């Protein structure tokens, strides 16, 4: 009954369900993720899972897909990646998508955002989007909200900063070119 009422009001007001307000990410008190973990709707946004139990708990909460933004080189570093994430997810029956993003060899580009949007849209259940510290993941989430949810940049930034957005410059956002410029610090 409430859903029917909501849909009727939405139709009467001429609102689109795809542009309805996205819930503000809420940080969870779940250990096992570098940089913490937040949830917004059916999406978890986090840093690198640091133990198997963390992913098993998300599976119990309906996790069906993990989208990993870390590069292959990062994932091969056993010091920063203490678990064999891809194998564990296969064993749990959770689909795994790796979209390499980060550093000079894999800069954030519009194709990165489009690949995430496709993987997210095709998921059947809860999704975990992660990188190493949740920074790249929160940046990508902001870009997704702007491009695909038509959220104003100022509002999308509030969502990103609720996770681990930091203070990265936003060149390219304002003219519809949703990109980030990574600047290497000179010694």
Phi, psi and omega in degrees: 000313180296321179297317179298317179299314179301314180295321178295314179298318179300314180295318180296324181276354180073027181270150177260138178295332182286343180252010177295155184303133176276135178298141178296133179304140179243123178291133180262155178266054181248122178278163176105010178226120178297130180082001179087181180215139178233160176231141174216113185063235179259017183245126170263138178234126189207173168273185183304128171298134184252355176207159183296324183301324180299316179287325177296321178296319178294323177300319178296335179269009175103011179298128178238344182211142172242130175246114186255123180268356182287151180283164178300318179299318178298317183291334179281346179281101185294338178291320181266349180231085188285352181234157173273084188302311184299316180294317179300315180296321176299316179298327180276352182077028179254130180288150186233127178233127177248123177240096184298125181210118177144141179078181183292327182283338182223063182293154177292126180224166177306327179296330176296314179297316180295321178296318177298313182302318179295313181295321180291315181296326183277354181287144178246076183135197182288149183233142171250121173255123181216161171225215179278316186235005183083001180287304178301320181296319179289327175297314180296323179297318177300313179299319178298315180298320180291309186283314188263334179255358177057036179277139175301143182306317182301321179287319179298323179295325176300319178296315180295320181288342175288347180255267180205047186293320182078205184239032181298139177297151186247038180304138176096339182296316194289336180260020179084356176268101186268092180222163174239143175256117175267128181248124178283130178284133177276144180291000000 
